[in-house]
Amino acid sequence: MIGVFDSGSGGLTVVRAIQKIAPQADILYLADTANFPYGSKENEEIKRLTLRAVACLRAEGATTIVVACNSVSATVIRPMMEWLGVRQCDVIEMVGPAVESLSRRGVKDAALMATSATIRSGIYTAVARRRGIMLREIAVPTLAGLIERDVSVQEIASVIRHALGKVPCSSSHILLGCTHYPLVMEIWLSAVKACGRPLTVIDPVVAVAEDAIRVHGAQGSGVLRFVFTGPSETVLHHAGDAFGLVNENPESVAKLPFVIASDCKERGD
């Protein structure tokens, strides 16, 4: 089983990409909604929450873990891999596949849009530099939270337009460094079009999904389960849009996952 972990709804974009590539893969999705957002937290807190989430997924039978949270990938997982010299393993992070998605396109100068924690880590820039890519880091502190709260299109568009105004003239591409951002891809594309610049928006979730299937394989029964550690109306809303759960009773969908989340909390505290 593939375990996918995020602080909220963003990781659903990775789940959707995995299912498109390997419909038979069994997936357990853990949304740590009780502690959302991660992007504004200190590194030590992110590490503690990450260890708890991974332990929960492992306990439920996940053999491959996809860390679908860029804040976690940038502050915990990728730095650990860099320190240990590990590249091929059963934990898939976001940074490597995201930079690779730029490299495949021959991009040499791009802007990274991400949370404060991801930008603070500097790991994206370091990895990109080794691939000969200049990555301009632009923090968008509030955007993931706005998307998670499902606020108006106008409010999200305003934040995106402001971020786009910071992109240097030399940058040809925008790398979405948060899995929440593709949930509003239409707003990104509209804002880019309105700004009048030839910018290409890159969503790296397909590259991440491909890595997950390469490591885990495509076998399974196509089972998809959800785990929430707290109020999950927004996650259920996005899950409904993506996976056809709109008419499901939230209590019945979340009954088993909430029990799992409770056990997970006890193990982690």
Steps between C-alpha positions, in 0.01 A plus 500: 500500500615855423465744789460865397545768767416870501386759750171549317341472155808562287620141491177399327660634180772235538244228574309593186822485294590157644154366417525621141831317455413189704124461565556170684736646761370492860533842664461624857476879522585669830403867539630652825219755501525548876842663451452680167685702377856368520651779290501752786634259766854474634716215370500303826121497511484387137744217578292382796178497299672324209632216716151449643337496157751257351464270802121504454523413131751223567280356774210483255704303247647764267826369353570804284456850645439805282564821692260721303577805714778722366562654843575151637701397194711816512561520876514132602510230230725643228760641745513158669552330163772751412676440831482121470572496128177308434324532164304179433274399788139439592439861609414730210549872556403799287824691442693258278212419261401868482850613399524207259178617334676831424816329379304279258360812338843661469401784735795710620327781691176452694307647791404275792168584670480334842426533871726685741637175644592367156670824398679525836658157451684605183507136388320559171762755396785270598362203306416716197848654495655156462285452188612834358169672575465846652200486731353827629322437830175685567315432825120508484422458873121519494404321179482139624282609792264690271463199273443270797227732629341509154474879489383699198669485163560874519694474826720216375556676166612816680769310691617321186519826301708657776739202497529511120604864527817383677614267221823631340491579129763232436279216630308305237323249723317488833548188713211432737675404824187413698252224417211727596577735211392268213155478663446849356692452175236683298555811713878474450463473124253787486730722710800415283305581186389832647854603594595495132827307539595172329517298822445124520356352820652165602307260725745227613245256645512272194877461544445416868231245413728339242773463763252341741390240245859433395590420861177329609364345184146522360354194669198506732121500505441871445403564865505865610469588870509835679638591843432837663643618832248779542209682333505397137213668315733665247694177440173314444385776265817475289492120522143510378597709200797279418368151580123519481424499874270801486193307609674298772412558863812659660451297817492169310798596283708603800387245761794261473761767418411702810566193717837460332579869549423472871741207535759694304477793740552276799811344345646834406451700820 
